[in-house]
Amino acid sequence: MSRSPSPPPKTTIDRQTTTPFLLNFCYRASAFHSLTDFPVPTPSNPHPHLPSHLQIYTWMSCTLQELALLLTQALPSILPDPAIGTRLSFRLVYPDLHASRGGGGRLESEGRGRYLSKEMGSVVVAAPESSNGDGPGAIRLQGEEADKTLEEARFVIGDFIDCAVFPPLSDGTVVSSGSVSARSGARGNGYGRVRGGGYGLSSRGSYNGFGPRGGDFGGPGTIPSGEWRRGERLPDPGGFRGGRGARRGY
């Protein structure tokens, strides 16, 4: 009887020596963004406006749990009160390469393509751990996919991560993962633009002093040249100009 092959081991990434990349991390309350909310750069508008988002420096070893922790620490008000039972679901939003090449997909004006999405998984806010009487314990995030990495999700530099924050139902139960996958965002910005927070966020959601300065990683990015398959690790771009942000983020 044949057995299915074992999944490949996770790649070990040394975050002290590996150059991080810029990730546009979008978020919204109770629904995902519509794919039409994600703009495609054009010659006339090379840096289009993005949905509500954070810009973070991270690595391919970043997990869904780390992304959720970063979001809840940077924007604590994004969680309801009480937060226990909140589900944070993640989607990968990426370019439809066949459409952009004219391979049967719908092409929009100025030769633009479109985006596709796929589910990455979710984490749930659990009851905090005991704090030994020193105040409330730290937030706990759990779930079968909490340790899933960007690399395992076949993330490619330039893709978006979209996070939908679903509060618990009126009876306190967690929104099921099945119902989450059936929801898509209508046009709108959920919580609106970021206006501040413990991470020094600017009005466009970027980190003050840690945003891209040379344009290497600005916007959704361009499709890498050469022969490659989606999700393969790409060579270090080398020209990283993130300045002081090189050791921040996840």
C-alpha positions in Angstrom: 0.0 0.0 0.0 1.5 3.3 -1.1 1.8 6.2 1.3 1.6 9.8 0.5 5.0 11.6 0.7 5.9 13.4 3.9 5.8 17.2 3.7 9.3 18.7 3.3 10.9 20.0 6.5 10.6 23.7 7.3 13.5 25.9 6.1 15.6 27.3 8.9 16.0 31.0 8.5 18.5 33.0 10.7 16.7 36.2 11.3 19.8 37.9 12.6 21.7 37.4 9.3 18.9 37.1 6.7 17.7 40.4 5.2 13.9 40.8 5.8 11.5 42.0 3.2 8.6 44.5 3.3 5.1 43.0 3.7 1.9 44.9 3.1 -0.3 43.4 5.8 -4.0 44.4 5.2 -6.8 44.1 7.8 -10.5 44.5 8.0 -13.3 43.9 10.5 -15.8 41.0 9.9 -14.9 40.5 6.3 -12.0 40.2 3.9 -11.3 42.9 1.4 -12.7 42.6 -2.1 -10.0 41.7 -4.6 -11.0 44.9 -6.5 -9.7 46.8 -3.4 -6.1 45.7 -4.3 -4.8 48.0 -7.0 -2.4 47.0 -9.8 0.4 49.5 -10.5 0.3 51.1 -13.9 2.6 53.4 -15.7 0.2 56.3 -15.0 -0.2 55.3 -11.3 2.9 53.3 -10.2 2.1 53.7 -6.4 -1.7 53.3 -6.0 -3.5 53.6 -2.7 -3.8 50.4 -0.7 -6.6 49.2 1.6 -6.1 49.7 5.4 -2.8 48.1 6.1 0.4 47.9 8.1 3.9 47.7 6.5 6.2 45.4 8.3 9.6 43.8 7.7 9.5 40.1 8.1 10.9 36.7 6.9 9.6 33.7 5.2 9.5 31.9 8.6 6.9 34.3 9.9 3.9 32.4 11.2 0.2 33.3 11.3 0.4 33.5 15.1 3.2 36.1 14.8 1.2 38.1 12.3 -1.9 38.0 14.5 0.2 39.1 17.6 1.7 42.0 15.7 -1.7 43.2 14.5 -3.3 43.0 17.9 -0.3 44.8 19.6 -0.1 47.5 17.0 -3.9 48.1 16.9 -5.4 46.8 20.2 -8.7 48.4 19.3 -9.2 46.0 16.4 -10.2 43.3 18.9 -13.7 43.5 20.6 -14.0 43.6 24.3 -13.9 40.9 25.5 -11.7 39.5 22.8 -11.9 35.8 23.8 -13.3 33.8 20.9 -12.3 36.3 18.1 -11.1 34.6 15.0 -8.4 36.2 12.8 -8.4 34.6 9.4 -5.7 35.1 6.7 -5.8 35.1 2.9 -3.0 35.3 0.5 -3.7 37.8 -2.3 -1.4 37.5 -5.4 -1.3 38.5 -9.1 -3.0 36.3 -11.7 0.0 35.8 -13.9 -2.0 34.2 -16.7 -4.3 37.2 -16.9 -1.4 39.6 -16.8 0.2 37.8 -19.8 -3.1 37.7 -21.7 -3.4 34.0 -21.4 -7.2 33.9 -21.4 -7.8 36.0 -18.3 -9.7 39.3 -18.2 -7.5 42.3 -18.9 -8.4 45.7 -17.6 -7.5 49.1 -18.9 -3.8 50.0 -19.4 -3.0 46.3 -19.7 -3.6 45.6 -16.0 -4.3 42.1 -14.8 -6.1 41.0 -11.7 -5.6 39.4 -8.3 -6.5 35.9 -7.0 -6.7 34.8 -3.4 -6.4 31.6 -1.4 -7.0 30.7 2.3 -4.0 30.5 4.5 -5.7 29.6 7.8 -6.7 31.3 11.0 -6.0 31.7 14.7 -8.4 32.2 17.6 -8.0 34.4 20.7 -8.1 32.2 23.7 -8.4 32.9 27.4 -5.2 34.6 28.7 -2.7 32.6 30.7 -2.6 33.1 34.5 -0.7 36.2 35.5 -0.1 35.3 39.1 -2.1 38.2 40.4 -0.1 40.8 38.5 -3.0 42.0 36.3 -4.4 40.4 33.2 -2.3 37.8 31.4 -0.9 38.1 27.9 -3.2 37.4 25.0 -3.1 33.8 23.7 -3.5 32.9 20.1 -4.1 29.3 19.2 -5.3 27.1 16.3 -4.2 24.2 14.1 -2.7 26.6 11.6 -1.1 29.0 14.1 2.4 27.8 13.2 1.9 27.9 9.4 4.7 30.0 7.8 4.6 32.4 4.8 6.9 29.9 3.0 4.4 27.1 3.6 1.7 29.2 2.2 3.8 29.7 -0.9 4.0 33.5 -0.3 6.0 35.4 -2.9 7.6 38.7 -2.1 5.2 41.4 -3.4 2.0 39.4 -2.4 -0.5 40.8 0.1 -1.7 39.2 3.3 -5.3 40.1 4.1 -6.6 39.5 7.6 -10.3 39.5 8.5 -11.1 39.9 12.2 -14.3 38.1 13.2 -15.6 38.8 16.7 -17.4 36.0 18.6 -21.1 35.4 18.0 -23.7 36.8 20.3 -23.6 33.6 22.4 -19.9 33.8 22.7 -19.1 31.0 20.3 -16.3 31.3 17.7 -17.2 31.9 14.1 -16.6 28.7 12.3 -13.8 28.5 9.8 -16.2 27.2 7.2 -18.4 30.2 7.3 -15.3 32.5 7.2 -14.3 31.1 3.8 -17.7 31.9 2.3 -17.4 35.6 3.2 -15.7 38.2 1.0 -15.4 41.9 1.6 -17.5 44.5 -0.1 -15.8 47.7 -1.0 -14.9 49.6 2.1 -12.2 50.0 4.6 -13.4 48.3 7.7 -11.8 50.1 10.6 -10.6 52.9 8.4 -7.0 54.2 8.1 -4.5 53.8 10.8 -4.0 57.0 12.8 -1.6 56.0 15.4 -0.6 53.2 17.8 2.2 51.8 19.8 4.3 51.1 16.7 4.4 54.7 15.5 2.1 54.2 12.5 1.7 56.9 10.0 -1.7 57.8 8.4 -1.0 55.5 5.5 -0.3 52.5 7.8 3.5 52.5 7.4 6.0 52.6 10.2 7.4 56.1 10.8 11.1 55.8 10.1 10.9 52.3 8.9 9.1 52.6 5.6 10.7 52.0 2.2 13.0 54.9 1.3 14.4 53.8 -2.0 11.3 52.3 -3.6 12.7 48.8 -3.8 9.9 47.3 -1.8 7.2 49.9 -2.2 3.7 48.9 -3.3 2.7 45.4 -4.2 6.0 44.9 -6.1 6.7 43.6 -9.5 6.8 40.0 -10.8 10.4 38.7 -10.5 12.0 38.0 -13.9 13.4 34.7 -14.9 12.1 31.1 -14.7 10.5 30.3 -11.4 7.4 28.6 -9.9 5.1 30.3 -7.5 6.1 29.7 -3.9 9.8 28.9 -4.6 12.3 30.8 -2.6 13.8 33.6 -4.6 17.4 34.8 -4.4 18.2 37.5 -1.9 17.5 40.8 -3.9 20.5 42.3 -2.3 19.5 45.9 -2.8 17.6 46.3 0.5 17.4 49.9 1.6 15.2 49.6 4.6 17.5 51.6 6.8 16.8 51.3 10.5 14.0 48.9 10.0 16.2 46.0 9.2 15.8 44.4 12.6 12.1 45.3 13.3 9.1 43.2 12.7 8.5 39.5 12.5 
